[in-house]
Amino acid sequence: MANDLKFQHIYQKAKLGQFGVRVLGNGDTSPSGENYHTIGVLHLADFTADCLTSQGDSSIDLDNVASTKEIHGHFTNVSCTQGEIICYII
């Protein structure tokens, strides 16, 4: 179950990675039930993720994302097909 980010102290802990991170590389998939607020690219990467939102796209599929780039939102079911990414747990 994801933490409720509407409280500032919870948001700050999540932003600083205090709920943990998950590093995914070639062929890795995130564990079922984990939610993330940011996906950072460590090495040029291709990855997909489901977006937990009431509006907009329900998933993303990104190719050749450069190192140091970050994607912000509410994500689950993250898969990395190339490169390496870091996912910040909510």
PEWO-V508529 format. One record per helix or strand. SS is the DSSP state (hx for helix, st for strand). FROM is the first residue (numbers start at 1). TO is the last residue. If there is no record, write none. Layout:
# PEWO-V508529
SS/FROM/TO  SS/FROM/TO
This chain:
# PEWO-V508529
hx/8/15  st/21/24  st/28/29  st/36/51  st/59/65  st/70/89
